[in-house]
């Protein structure tokens, strides 16, 4: 999975949300448009070749409001699946692009 494919899927509206991702989006008061903006301008931070449900990755980006957003994205056939989405915060993340020290 690469960022160009993710951007293409978002641009073509060929993506869907897991229930978990939609709940987390609402918990962090993120709009659908903000998540789309973050994915369209984001970069892949981590690749997960096979988590037991197939290939996925962690994308970091920003909404127009400069709000940092992380999205874990997977692939289901020709569709992008947003597995979870959240605002990265300490201590797990020092910056939107750098993990913190965890026990």
C-alpha atoms as an extended CHARMM CRD file, in Angstrom:
* protein
*
       103  EXT
         1         1  UNK       CA              0.0000000000        0.0000000000        0.0000000000  PROA      1               0.0000000000
         2         2  UNK       CA              1.3580000000        3.4300000000       -0.8400000000  PROA      2               0.0000000000
         3         3  UNK       CA              0.1930000000        7.0030000000       -0.3350000000  PROA      3               0.0000000000
         4         4  UNK       CA             -0.6240000000        7.4830000000       -4.0400000000  PROA      4               0.0000000000
         5         5  UNK       CA             -3.1230000000        4.6000000000       -3.8740000000  PROA      5               0.0000000000
         6         6  UNK       CA             -4.6680000000        6.0250000000       -0.6910000000  PROA      6               0.0000000000
         7         7  UNK       CA             -5.0050000000        9.4780000000       -2.2680000000  PROA      7               0.0000000000
         8         8  UNK       CA             -6.5680000000        7.9340000000       -5.3700000000  PROA      8               0.0000000000
         9         9  UNK       CA             -9.1110000000        5.9780000000       -3.3150000000  PROA      9               0.0000000000
        10        10  UNK       CA            -10.0680000000        9.0330000000       -1.2200000000  PROA      10              0.0000000000
        11        11  UNK       CA            -10.3090000000       11.2560000000       -4.3210000000  PROA      11              0.0000000000
        12        12  UNK       CA            -12.5420000000        8.6970000000       -6.0390000000  PROA      12              0.0000000000
        13        13  UNK       CA            -14.6650000000        8.2780000000       -2.8810000000  PROA      13              0.0000000000
        14        14  UNK       CA            -13.7570000000        4.5840000000       -2.8850000000  PROA      14              0.0000000000
        15        15  UNK       CA            -13.2870000000        4.1960000000        0.8230000000  PROA      15              0.0000000000
        16        16  UNK       CA            -15.3470000000        3.1270000000        3.7900000000  PROA      16              0.0000000000
        17        17  UNK       CA            -15.2180000000        3.4590000000        7.5500000000  PROA      17              0.0000000000
        18        18  UNK       CA            -15.0990000000        0.6760000000       10.0860000000  PROA      18              0.0000000000
        19        19  UNK       CA            -17.5870000000        1.1580000000       12.9300000000  PROA      19              0.0000000000
        20        20  UNK       CA            -14.6510000000        1.6070000000       15.2560000000  PROA      20              0.0000000000
        21        21  UNK       CA            -13.1230000000        4.3510000000       13.0860000000  PROA      21              0.0000000000
        22        22  UNK       CA            -16.3880000000        6.2500000000       12.8940000000  PROA      22              0.0000000000
        23        23  UNK       CA            -16.8180000000        6.0860000000       16.6930000000  PROA      23              0.0000000000
        24        24  UNK       CA            -13.2500000000        7.2710000000       17.2610000000  PROA      24              0.0000000000
        25        25  UNK       CA            -13.7170000000       10.0700000000       14.7020000000  PROA      25              0.0000000000
        26        26  UNK       CA            -16.7760000000       11.2800000000       16.5640000000  PROA      26              0.0000000000
        27        27  UNK       CA            -15.0420000000       10.9300000000       19.9710000000  PROA      27              0.0000000000
        28        28  UNK       CA            -12.2700000000       13.2570000000       18.7480000000  PROA      28              0.0000000000
        29        29  UNK       CA            -14.8090000000       15.6220000000       17.1160000000  PROA      29              0.0000000000
        30        30  UNK       CA            -13.2830000000       15.0890000000       13.6720000000  PROA      30              0.0000000000
        31        31  UNK       CA            -15.3790000000       15.7530000000       10.5990000000  PROA      31              0.0000000000
        32        32  UNK       CA            -15.3850000000       13.5350000000        7.5460000000  PROA      32              0.0000000000
        33        33  UNK       CA            -13.8740000000       16.4310000000        5.5710000000  PROA      33              0.0000000000
        34        34  UNK       CA            -11.0120000000       16.8320000000        8.0650000000  PROA      34              0.0000000000
        35        35  UNK       CA            -10.0750000000       13.1610000000        7.8020000000  PROA      35              0.0000000000
        36        36  UNK       CA            -10.2240000000       13.3340000000        4.0010000000  PROA      36              0.0000000000
        37        37  UNK       CA             -7.9590000000       16.4190000000        4.0400000000  PROA      37              0.0000000000
        38        38  UNK       CA             -5.4620000000       14.6460000000        6.2770000000  PROA      38              0.0000000000
        39        39  UNK       CA             -5.3960000000       11.5730000000        4.0320000000  PROA      39              0.0000000000
        40        40  UNK       CA             -5.0590000000       13.6140000000        0.8330000000  PROA      40              0.0000000000
        41        41  UNK       CA             -2.0780000000       15.5520000000        2.2150000000  PROA      41              0.0000000000
        42        42  UNK       CA             -0.6880000000       12.8770000000        4.5160000000  PROA      42              0.0000000000
        43        43  UNK       CA              2.2750000000       10.5860000000        4.5700000000  PROA      43              0.0000000000
        44        44  UNK       CA              2.7080000000        7.0010000000        5.6640000000  PROA      44              0.0000000000
        45        45  UNK       CA              4.4530000000        6.7540000000        9.0350000000  PROA      45              0.0000000000
        46        46  UNK       CA              4.3310000000        3.0180000000        9.5600000000  PROA      46              0.0000000000
        47        47  UNK       CA              3.6130000000        0.0060000000        7.3410000000  PROA      47              0.0000000000
        48        48  UNK       CA              1.9590000000       -3.0780000000        8.7560000000  PROA      48              0.0000000000
        49        49  UNK       CA              2.5270000000       -5.8190000000        6.1300000000  PROA      49              0.0000000000
        50        50  UNK       CA              0.0300000000       -8.2490000000        7.6630000000  PROA      50              0.0000000000
        51        51  UNK       CA             -1.8430000000       -7.7550000000       10.9060000000  PROA      51              0.0000000000
        52        52  UNK       CA             -3.9170000000      -10.8960000000       10.4450000000  PROA      52              0.0000000000
        53        53  UNK       CA             -6.4940000000       -8.9440000000        8.4280000000  PROA      53              0.0000000000
        54        54  UNK       CA             -4.1890000000       -8.0160000000        5.5920000000  PROA      54              0.0000000000
        55        55  UNK       CA             -1.9190000000       -5.1180000000        4.7910000000  PROA      55              0.0000000000
        56        56  UNK       CA             -2.4360000000       -1.7540000000        6.5150000000  PROA      56              0.0000000000
        57        57  UNK       CA             -0.5440000000        1.4120000000        7.3810000000  PROA      57              0.0000000000
        58        58  UNK       CA             -0.5890000000        4.4510000000        9.6440000000  PROA      58              0.0000000000
        59        59  UNK       CA             -1.0610000000        7.7600000000        7.8050000000  PROA      59              0.0000000000
        60        60  UNK       CA             -0.3580000000       11.1330000000        9.4370000000  PROA      60              0.0000000000
        61        61  UNK       CA             -1.6930000000       14.3660000000        8.0270000000  PROA      61              0.0000000000
        62        62  UNK       CA             -3.3120000000       17.6510000000        8.9160000000  PROA      62              0.0000000000
        63        63  UNK       CA             -6.7320000000       19.1390000000        8.3510000000  PROA      63              0.0000000000
        64        64  UNK       CA             -7.0020000000       22.7450000000        7.1270000000  PROA      64              0.0000000000
        65        65  UNK       CA             -7.3810000000       23.7540000000       10.7490000000  PROA      65              0.0000000000
        66        66  UNK       CA             -3.7960000000       22.5020000000       11.3300000000  PROA      66              0.0000000000
        67        67  UNK       CA             -5.2470000000       19.7140000000       13.4400000000  PROA      67              0.0000000000
        68        68  UNK       CA             -2.9970000000       16.6210000000       13.3230000000  PROA      68              0.0000000000
        69        69  UNK       CA             -4.8190000000       13.4260000000       12.4050000000  PROA      69              0.0000000000
        70        70  UNK       CA             -3.7130000000        9.7980000000       12.3040000000  PROA      70              0.0000000000
        71        71  UNK       CA             -5.5920000000        7.1600000000       10.3470000000  PROA      71              0.0000000000
        72        72  UNK       CA             -4.8850000000        3.4570000000       10.1470000000  PROA      72              0.0000000000
        73        73  UNK       CA             -5.8540000000        2.3800000000        6.6490000000  PROA      73              0.0000000000
        74        74  UNK       CA             -6.3070000000       -1.0580000000        5.1770000000  PROA      74              0.0000000000
        75        75  UNK       CA             -7.2890000000       -2.5210000000        1.8420000000  PROA      75              0.0000000000
        76        76  UNK       CA            -10.3390000000       -4.5800000000        1.0600000000  PROA      76              0.0000000000
        77        77  UNK       CA            -10.2150000000       -5.4830000000       -2.6030000000  PROA      77              0.0000000000
        78        78  UNK       CA            -10.1260000000       -2.1930000000       -4.4890000000  PROA      78              0.0000000000
        79        79  UNK       CA            -11.4700000000       -0.2260000000       -1.5370000000  PROA      79              0.0000000000
        80        80  UNK       CA             -9.6360000000        1.7140000000        1.1500000000  PROA      80              0.0000000000
        81        81  UNK       CA            -10.8630000000        0.9320000000        4.6500000000  PROA      81              0.0000000000
        82        82  UNK       CA            -10.3130000000        3.4080000000        7.4470000000  PROA      82              0.0000000000
        83        83  UNK       CA             -9.7280000000        1.1100000000       10.4070000000  PROA      83              0.0000000000
        84        84  UNK       CA             -9.3020000000        3.7850000000       13.0610000000  PROA      84              0.0000000000
        85        85  UNK       CA             -8.6910000000        7.5080000000       13.2440000000  PROA      85              0.0000000000
        86        86  UNK       CA             -7.5480000000        9.7370000000       16.0970000000  PROA      86              0.0000000000
        87        87  UNK       CA             -5.6750000000       12.8580000000       17.1130000000  PROA      87              0.0000000000
        88        88  UNK       CA             -2.1380000000       11.8520000000       18.1650000000  PROA      88              0.0000000000
        89        89  UNK       CA             -1.2900000000       13.0090000000       21.6800000000  PROA      89              0.0000000000
        90        90  UNK       CA              1.4440000000       12.4960000000       24.2860000000  PROA      90              0.0000000000
        91        91  UNK       CA              2.6720000000       10.2650000000       25.7370000000  PROA      91              0.0000000000
        92        92  UNK       CA              2.0650000000        7.9090000000       22.8000000000  PROA      92              0.0000000000
        93        93  UNK       CA              3.2230000000       10.5660000000       20.3120000000  PROA      93              0.0000000000
        94        94  UNK       CA              5.6740000000       13.4020000000       20.9990000000  PROA      94              0.0000000000
        95        95  UNK       CA              4.7820000000       15.0410000000       17.6910000000  PROA      95              0.0000000000
        96        96  UNK       CA              2.3560000000       13.9090000000       14.9940000000  PROA      96              0.0000000000
        97        97  UNK       CA              5.3090000000       12.1800000000       13.2990000000  PROA      97              0.0000000000
        98        98  UNK       CA              7.2710000000       10.8360000000       16.2710000000  PROA      98              0.0000000000
        99        99  UNK       CA              6.3380000000        8.1470000000       18.7850000000  PROA      99              0.0000000000
       100       100  UNK       CA              7.0020000000        8.7400000000       22.4520000000  PROA      100             0.0000000000
       101       101  UNK       CA              8.8380000000        6.4120000000       24.7750000000  PROA      101             0.0000000000
       102       102  UNK       CA              6.4660000000        3.7790000000       26.0350000000  PROA      102             0.0000000000
       103       103  UNK       CA              7.0720000000        1.0940000000       28.6190000000  PROA      103             0.0000000000
